[in-house]
Amino acid sequence: MSSKWLSLEEALTKALDAAKAINDIDQVSIFDANNRILAQDVTAHVDVPPWDNSAMDGYAVNAEDLKHSGKLEVQGVITAGMSADEPLEKGKAFKIMTGAPVPANANAVVMVENTESHDGAVLINKIPSAQENIRKKANDIASGDTLISKGTRLHAEHLMLLSSQGNSKVAVFRKLRVGVVATGSELAAPGKPCKSTQIFESNRVGVSSILSNENVELVDFGIVEDDEASLRKLFIEASERVDVMVSSGGVSVGDADYVKDIIAELGTIDFWKVAVKPGKPFALGKINNTLFCGLPGNPVSSFVTAKLLVVPVIKKMQGQVQPHEQFFVNASITTPLKRRAGRRDFQRATMVRNNQGEWEVTPFKSQSSGVMTSITSANCLMVVHEDISELKVGDTVPVIPLHF
């Protein structure tokens, strides 16, 4: 186990290398597949559209007929869900609705706004070009095309596409089982009696909420006191029940910080110090096949490291492609900042658009990792890189939106 402080990139690389994707597959209804990870490429077996169809309400015609006369007899009506019983006859037109199949011999559709109809005939006021307002067969999807690639996190647009191909089920990776625990004798569970020397525990619900957005199967192990025997029993049980174990507290250097030592005893610890603020004492290890992520005990540190380091690990183990892409926007800082360089700082801040439509960001004065209201009041994390000790008003900084 290295005692060297790792950069965020080094820690992410090590964490993702240690995170092995699960390969168990479930067949689920498309109505239950939202936010699941696709386990196999999905290939089209239906052309979309399945036939040439009208892009407009109007009249299906043969453009050649209109070289002689703009007036055509209406041969019939074609609505969506039906087709013409016979080909288009010379010198005639079919009234046609959007999405309806274009009849044989027709090569254009004239939008209804460019026509006048009376006494079973239609007058074409604007002569169309060949193929005008016709959506060709397989213009969108051709049978055999790869529609969605393995490793994609499925959302509404993917599920609509699956349904349009007639798929009622889809192969997804099983849900990842993730355990969550808070450690510390100073912690009391919300709703339970709290001693004068205790505080109410808050990290489990925060971490659980962050990870539930990734659609995992959560196992709550509750609160465990700073006791070696209790912690050892907990982690042995976790290694038999979950794919990932996320704890908060007990990973620093205090006399009662037993967590990382017990993980090292039962398995391995890869690293436990990351050059970020807040959140330096983040530990990564393994017991048997269970990956262990140890978060700091301070609420803000726990919140930030869960987002920066645990979420990418979860996505990698779920089988998602590109699990660690982070969304940033650039913003101009509105207040000067001085600090000690050396760690990447994720400062709680608010971002707004100015009158020119550009983002501006204002960091909070208090950046204490124990001040939880700085998270509830923030809508972003302002990123100050390791080598920066001073920022002036108007300087551009990267910003991670929290709730966009």
C-alpha positions, -999 to +999 in steps of 0.1 A: +000+000+000+015+033-011+014+063+013+020+087-017-007+112-024-022+104-058-036+129-082-072+126-090-063+111-124-040+085-109-066+075-083-093+072-110-070+051-131-062+027-102-098+026-092-111+018-126-084-008-132-095-025-100-132-023-109-140-055-129-173-054-148-199-079-139-211-103-167-243-117-154-272-109-178-309-104-171-337-104-197-361-076-187-391-059-200-384-027-218-407-010-193-382-021-165-350-013-185-347+024-179-312+033-165-300-003-170-268-011-189-272-029-222-254-063-222-255-070-260-255-050-292-291-045-305-294-050-342-323-038-363-346-065-379-372-041-393-366-013-418-377+021-406-398+033-424-409-002-436-420+013-469-420+046-488-444+069-470-458+104-471-441+131-451-472+154-454-509+154-456-516+160-493-519+142-526-497+114-540-491+120-577-468+111-605-449+143-614-448+134-651-486+137-652-484+173-641-464+184-672-497+184-692-523+195-666-524+206-630-558+191-625-561+154-615-590+131-607-589+118-571-586+081-573-591+074-536-579+081-500-550+065-482-549+070-444-521+060-420-524+023-413-538+014-447-525+011-482-539+016-517-557-014-532-543-006-566-515+014-582-519+051-591-535+055-625-522+079-651-537+114-647-550+107-612-540+114-576-545+097-543-554+118-513-529+107-486-522+113-450-489+117-432-472+083-427-494+064-451-476+042-477-471+058-511-490+039-538-472+023-567-466+046-597-466+077-574-433+095-571-442+127-552-466+141-526-480+176-529-488+192-496-524+200-491-517+237-488-506+238-524-538+223-538-575+230-543-601+203-543-636+202-557-660+177-574-637+147-570-607+164-585-577+183-572-559+213-587-522+213-581-510+249-577-473+240-572-457+213-594-435+190-572-402+175-581-397+138-581-395+122-546-407+155-530-423+149-495-416+111-497-397+094-469-380+064-485-380+029-471-352+023-446-343+060-447-339+060-409-330+024-401-320-005-424-324-041-412-290-053-399-279-019-386-265-018-351-291+003-332-276+005-297-242-007-286-233-029-257-225-009-226-250+019-233-270+032-203-306+029-215-328+059-214-362+068-228-349+074-263-333+040-265-364+022-251-386+040-277-362+028-304-363-008-291-401-007-290-403+007-326-385-025-336-410-047-319-388-056-290-406-062-257-375-074-238-339-065-237-307-081-224-291-060-196-264-066-170-278-075-136-280-048-110-248-042-091-251-050-054-236-021-034-233-021+004-233+012+024-221+016+060-211+044+083-185+038+110-179+057+142-189+055+178-199+091+177-227+085+153-264+080+161-290+069+136-317+095+127-349+088+147-329+071+175-318+085+208-286+106+205-262+108+234-246+141+244-213+130+228-229+119+196-241+134+163-267+122+139-253+102+110-259+117+075-235+101+051-253+068+044-284+085+031-263+109+010-242+082-005-272+059-011-290+087-029-260+094-052-256+057-060-294+050-064-292+074-094-270+047-110-298+021-105-279-002-082-292-027-056-284-011-023-277-030+009-277-008+041-254-022+067-263+007+091-238+022+116-209+002+131-190+015+161-152+020+161-145-015+173-121-039+155-141-070+161-174-054+149-157-039+118-140-072+109-173-091+111-190-064+090-164-065+062-164-103+061-202-103+058-200-076+031-175-096+011-200-125+009-230-103-001-221-073-022-200-064-053-189-031-039-187-019-002-188+018+004-180+030+040-176+064+054-153+072+083-124+054+098-099+058+069-077+086+083-049+083+109-067+086+142-063+060+170-098+046+163-095+046+125-094+009+120-111+005+087-082+005+062-061-017+085-088-043+087-094-042+049-056-047+044-057-076+069-086-093+052-076-084+016-056-055+001-055-017+001-043-001-031-042+035-019-057+058+007-046+094+000-058+115-029-046+150-036-081+165-036-099+189-013-122+180+003-117+143+005-080+134+009-084+102+030-102+081+003-092+044+004-095+018-023-091-019-016-105-054-021-117-084+000-120-115-022-141-103-051-157-073-033-142-039-041-140-016-011-143+022-013-136+040+020-149+076+021-139+103+046-162+108+075-168+146+070-201+149+052-189+173+024-158+151+018-179+120+017-203+137-008-176+150-031-155+118-032-186+096-038-193+117-069-157+119-081-144+084-074-172+060-064-197+068-092-171+061-120-162+028-103-199+018-101-204+026-138-174+006-148-185-024-128-220-021-143-205-025-178-211+011-189-187+024-216-168+056-208-177+054-171-156+084-160-166+112-183-172+143-162-194+172-175-178+206-171-186+241-182-163+271-182-173+301-160-158+334-150-151+338-113-167+368-097-144+372-067-107+370-062-093+338-046-060+330-028-051+296-015-022+272-009-015+252-041-009+215-041-043+198-041-071+200-066-099+219-048-135+213-055-151+244-040-188+247-034-202+276-054-232+290-073-232+295-110-255+319-130-257+332-165-250+369-169-267+393-193-245+381-222-256+345-216-222+335-202-216+315-170-203+333-139-194+314-107-191+326-071-174+303-045-187+303-009-165+320+017-166+290+040-152+258+024-151+237+056-157+200+049-180+199+079-204+226+067-232+206+050-252+237+042-225+246+017-237+217-004-274+223-001-269+260-011-245+252-039-255+243-075-219+235-087-184+226-077-158+251-089-125+233-098-092+249-088-063+229-102-033+218-081-009+244-095-031+274-090-026+296-059-044+327-070-074+336-092-084+371-103-119+384-110-129+373-145-105+344-147-120+313-164-124+282-143-140+248-149-172+241-131-191+209-124-229+215-123-245+195-095-282+194-105-284+202-142 
